Structure formats: C-alpha cells, structure tokens
C-alpha cells in the first residue's frame, strides 16, 4: 500500500522543518505499532468505497484529457471568430485545472470532479455559457448537460463518459494560457471580475493546502479517514452549517503541521485531540495571512465587523483569505465539538487496544437523540420541479436553524443532513416529496409548569425566504409546497420506517450521537460559497438518500397514517409580490401566504405552537410594566426571557492568543500517547450521563471576550426535556386563532 510505504520511508528521514504559524507540538517519528494501526485503519475504510482502483483512476485521466482538448479547440475557434491573427490563434492555448477532493487526491468511488476552465483575456464568460455549452451539447459521451449561470460560482454541470463534472470558468488578463501556468501567483488575480476570482479560488486554495503539509500521502490518508468519519456521523455539509470538504482538509492540514512526522493513525487521534480542545472562535490558520496591493476583500475581524460574529473560523490560505465556515451556527458548532470529544474518546480506546476503527465509523441514531423534532417537507408535482425545489429548500434550511436559535425558548436546533423520501399518501396533489428532520432542545424555564413556545414566526419567516428566492429566480411553479410539523420522538413512526428509527437503539450511550450523514444529492446551491471547493458532493459512502418519487405505502405506512400529526402547510401563490421583509403573522394583519390547518387527532401536536397560550409577535413597542397584552381572553405568560444576542468576539492580540492555545495544547498531559497512559483516568465525553444543561446564551456584554471550548455545556447523549405537564394546541388559520386543547403526557 502506497500510504504504508510512504510512512515507512519517513522513519529514517523524519522532518525537522516547521510548517504553519507555530512550531510543531511533536517531531516524533512513527513506531512500528503506529504503522500497524494505520494498516488497520485502511482496512476499516475499504468497505466504504473510499479508494478507487487503477482502472477507475485511469478512466478519469482519459476523460480529463478529452475535456482539456475540447477546451483548447473551443478557445481556438473563439479566437478565429474574433478575427485574431493566425499566429496568435495558434498559441492562445487554454487549460483545465482540477480542484476539490479530486485535486487533493481524496475522492471516493463515483465522486464528481470539480474543474476550472482557464481562458485568455479575449474569451468572455458569455462565450463559455453559449458557444462552449453548444460544443458540449454535440459532443459524444456528454449527458445531463445543464448550465447554472446565476449560482454564486457560475457552473456548467454534465456527465462525461460516466464521470460527473462541475466546470467553472475564469479568464486571465493575459494573451496566452500555457500548459505550465501557475495559478498560485497572486498577480494572476489582477484586473479580474469577482466571478473569475471566485472560480480561481478553489484551485488556489487546494494547491496551497497541498503546499503547506509536510507529507502529502499521510495527509491524504488522514483526510480520507476524517471525511468518512464526518459523513458517517452526520456533520459533513457546508450548506447546512457543518463543515464541507475544504474545511475538513484545512483542519487535517493543521494537525499535520503540528505533528509533521506522525503516521496517519496517530494523526487521526491528534486531530480529535486538538479540535476537541480548540478555543473557538479563535481562527484556524495554515499560514500567516499575506498582504497584497490588489485590495481585494479578505477575512479580517479588525476591519470587517461581520467577521467578528463568525463562530468557528477556518481561514483559507490563498489570497484573498476567506472564512470557509461562515455558515456555522451555535447549534452546529456545539454538535461538532461534541463529536470531536466523542472521537477522541473512541480513538483513545483504539490506540489502547480496547476497540477497533470500525467503532469510530459507526453511525449514530439521530432519531433516538431528541424528544422533539421539526419535520420539514418539500413537495412538487413533477420530478424535474422537485429536484429544483428540494435544492433550493435545502440551501435555505440553515435560515430556519438560525430562526429557531434566536427563539428565546430553544437552546439547540440540530438538522440531520440526510433527507428522506416522503409518503405520497400524505400529499394527495404531489407525488414527489422529501423530508428533513431537526432535533430541538427546549430551554428550561424556572418556576414554570408549562410554557408557550410560539414557532409561527420562525417557520413563517423561513418559508417567506424560500418562496421569495424562488420567485426572484423564476423557479416557483404550481404545486411547490413546504410543510413544517412539530412532532415528538414517539410520533416519528408516522414518517419513517421502524428499521431507521430502531437502528443502533441498543448501543451504549457513548455511541449514541449524531445522525449518519446521507450524502447530498448533486444539486446546485444557489447561495453556496466556492470556498468549500468540494461543495459537499462526494459520494460513494453509504446512506445516500436522493430525492425520489415515493413508492406505494407499505402496510406499516398505512397504519402510521391513521394517527398522523397535523401539519401546517404553507403554499405560496404563483404571483408573489415583491418582498418587503420577513412577514410576521399577527392577528388582524393581512398575510400573503395562506396557512392551511389540518384538524389533528387528539393525540397529536401542532408544528408552530406548543404550550398553553398563543402569543403573536409584537410589531410595536409596548410598556413592559403592563405585561403581555391579552389575546381573546387568554392568560399571559408572566415569565419573560432575555432575547439571545449575537456573539462578537474580540480579536485583540489574535496571533498571541493562537500561540497561547497551542502552547497549552503542547503542555496538556492528555496529549501523551494513550497507550502509555492506559491507567490514567480520562474524563468521559460530555455527552454521556448526567442531567441535561442548556447551551449558554453567548452575551457580548460579558467581561470575558473570548469564548473557551470549556465554557460550552455539551449536552448529554440522552436528551432530557423540560417538565411540561400538558400541551394545548393552537392553529394559525388565516387571520384568526382557534384553540383546540389536548392533554399529552410529556413522556
């Protein structure tokens, strides 16, 4: 195996060179036992299809060669059509560059290829999306050709001889494109428009990462393991607020810099060690940011106030430096740090010989984790419309997560990246349905037997955002709907088969963590950033759940239909007026969207309101001394809670702070080899045992400016919710609220 031989060769020539912004934690060379554990790691990953054989690798090279020739032919044709001299036409050149997981060398079987078409200055972007698109259309072996010009990074997507390719475009301010062109040169960015800079950024970041790691083969094997672990644990999705491919690559690269001579098995353990103790929001940097006279916007919290609110910054090493994790929220960061801690505990056991690598790759059961869920459903009348609609809805789910996090009664909103096909019996008009599930933790309210939790505004704001964007890009079509339903864990069988709900139910508490990641369908995110060059599109690992037409319901599904929880269905009319902001459902106000309430059976909950009272969002200030206004004679809640505020970390002394962190890490006794400290009593992962604790509100008024990882209360693996004796269910229907009460044991 290449990885094993590469590590063995390094035994006799361990590197002393320093990489990164600090000195390494350890320069120790791997021992024989480290190579044994590395081989076991490779064996554990093989069943998941993470390694391609030589035939598949060669096929990719052939396809890329054909594509490169097509690009050169096309650029030559464009040059002739623009009346360039024959001598110039003969030398204009043109080239295809790869980036993302393929360029890093960590792509999986069947994964797509991210590629960049680089053209000289006289070739316009319009030429790329017109004449080159037409050339591809008439090329043998090209299938599923489509252009997405309005994406954050405009792209042409197609399948070439069985290989999916995402091709972006950039033209440089030079007359010819040579075969030995180096895109790492910052001067190549001069005089380029922002779309070309974004397109180039994927290649520049990928190449810079490879340039900044001590050993490329060890880095690749470690990254394969970490990416597989992240997908299996349900935390691989830049779009949904977790981390995508380039972010995981940078975290692994930083680990390699701190342990430049370590074997892959050791690096996987050190990865969990470093980032379970990392003091977010201190940024992860692979090198000191470089100045440039190009004056492009870069990530700098000293200059950009918005950068101060990033919760988990991981900064790309190529100019212009950007934060690849700007989508991370309080909830997703909490989930990921908990997973880092869990991974550390498991790898400790593995390196002590108490467990094996398969335990690290075990998928948890998201559906045994929480007591409350929100089921988000997107449906459409045709398969083509459904694919478009699901892509848009999925790209906006993090808006819903953010809305829920800002609700003063919610401490955590955890979205499962895996989507599931819905039951068409529940959607008479639409046969194409997809579902996502969000686990919810409600905040404990002291001295309150029950509490109203109004989710109407949070959900309405989300649906307005989706419909507004769909209307703006002319995507909205008849039959496109969104539904949001609040359900308890015991009601999930109405939506999912028993084999999914009961999977791993009997495993130990330490193993019950986040949901296995369903790999995302190949969709174009309409607002995703090119910083995550992989765009979450690696496939080839289990739990793929593409959006598909629902089959006829099984016997179990038919039984589940009889007690289906009521859903709030928000269906937008096709003629959507220009949005003036997020709509707030208030009694007596005129609401654009029609909210249809389905009468629920007595044992069911309603998606938008949980509690005794319905309290609409107040649009005008009122005197706090007067308390909440009464609505239709209903009693008010006397307990008020301070709204959450955004976190604005201080950036004073950032370089020194980073060095202090890594100095602390080097001195930490737990960084010692776990095999040599087996008798040492380790602290168990916070997710095991104990009473549940709310996630603390991050308050900018606190004297302590930096948020330490130790100050985050990581929630137990068995979520215990708060004592609410009964629910009273309310429906928001048109402009009035009708009350339907139903007592439900909280258990």
Order of alpha helices (4+ residues) and beta strands (2+ residues): alpha-alpha-alpha-alpha-beta-alpha-beta-alpha-beta-beta-beta-alpha-alpha-alpha-alpha-alpha-alpha-beta-alpha-alpha-beta-beta-beta-beta-alpha-beta-alpha-alpha-beta-beta-beta-alpha-beta-beta
